[in-house]
Amino acid sequence: MAPELVSAVSNAGGLGILAASRLTPTQLKEAILKIKSKTQNSFGVNSLLAPPEDGNKDVTSAQHYLDNFRNELGLPSGTLNISIPSSLTSQ
């Protein structure tokens, strides 16, 4: 959803959701700032989270990036030891 639509939905009493999985960090920051400038209401940011692949070094980068948000919210840092739940691998 575009920032204008996210803020309009939030202003109308719904929960506007920004689709962020294909945005660069700069684009994400700009979109969030634009939404915040148009509404004081809550809104969500949706990031696609996929199971890690063997040898995927992006887990470290993603966790460090997400740790910035966790720190701001007072949450513990993410783990780098991520495994796919057996319920997903047995299908």
N, C-alpha and C positions, 0 to 999 in steps of 0.2 A: 504494500500500500504506500502511496506517495505521502510525504509529510503533511500535505494539505488535507488529505482524506483522513489520515490518522487523527489529526487535531480536530477535524470536523466531527468525527465519530465520538471522540472523547467529550467535546463540547456539547454534543447532543445527549450525553448520558451513557453512551456505550463505552466499550473498552477498545480504543483504536490500537491496532497492532502494526508495527513497522516490520516488514519482511527484510531481514538484514543479512541473510546468508550469502548473498552475492555482492555485498557492499565492501569496499575497502575500509580500513579503519578511519581514514579521513572522511569518506562519504558518510559513514555511520555517524561520526561526530557531528558533521554538518546537518544531517537529517534530524538527529536528536535535538540539536540546538534550535533548528527551525520549528520543530514540533513544540518545544518548550516556549518559544516566543509566541505561539498561537493558542496555547491552552495552559491552564493551571491544573487541569484534571489529570488523572492517572492515564497512562498508556503503556503498552507492552512493546518489547523488542523480541522478535522471533529469530533465533539462529538455528540453523540445521545442525544437529549433532548426530554424527554417524559413528558406528562402531569403528574402533581403530583397526588399521591393517598392520600386519606384521612388517616391521621395519619402517613404519611411518614415523618420521622425525617431526611431523607437524604437531604431534601431541604436546611436546614440550613448548613450542611456540604458542599454541592455543591456550594451554594452562597458564602460562605466564601472562598472556593478554587478559584472560578471564580473572586472574588474581587481582588485577587493578580494581575490578568491580567488587570482588569479594572483600578486599581490604576496605573499600569505601562503605560496604554494608556490614563490616565487622564479622565476616565469615572466615573460616580457616582456608588456607591455601589449598589448591587442588593437588591431587596426586599425579605423579608421572607413571605410576604402576597401574595401568588400566588394562583390564582384561574383558573379553566378551563374555557375558553371562552364559552359562551352559544352556539356559532355556532358549537362547538365540542360536547356538551352534548345533543343537540337536534336531533342527528342523530340516 
